[in-house]
């Protein structure tokens, strides 16, 4: 039987490797963020607004954002080793990073999230 090289499908191992690589790349582009706040203080409200704006503008469709009020759920602050609020924690993609404050320094946050080149 004569096969034309141009019409042959790739071997199964190559297709599996390509699929696994695509999955890994997709995981790297997905951001898992947790924002720890303390009630609805002005600082907490600013942090929520700022992180939502960053996510909508720069991570559209590629993020999960969990907002945790440590007044209502103090165990999460202990588990997350949170020493100040508001604190934004980037769990994925690695490496883990923490940002403290109202998150108003957008360029600094973007650099820390690897969405901008560091100066």
C-alpha positions, 0 to 999 in steps of 0.5 A: 500500500502506498501512502502519501506523506502529506495526507498521513495523520500524525502518529498518536504519540505526537498528537497526545504530546501536542494536546498535553502541551496545549493543556499546560499552556492553557493552565499557565494562562489561567489566573487564580486570584484571592483578594483578602479584605476586612469588611467594607472599609473604603480601602477594601472597596478600592482594592475590590474595584481596582482588582476587578478592573485589572482582571476585566481589562487584562485577564478577560476570560482567563481568571478566577477571583475569590474575594474573602472577607477575613471578618466573616471568615478569619480562618482563611486569613490564617490559612493564607498567612495574611498579615495585612489587608487588603492583600491580593494573592496570585496562586496560579500561574506560579510563582505565588505572589502577594500584593498588599494595599488598595491595588491602585498602582496598576503598573506595579500590579501588572508587572507582578502578575507578569502582564507587563515587562518590569522596569 
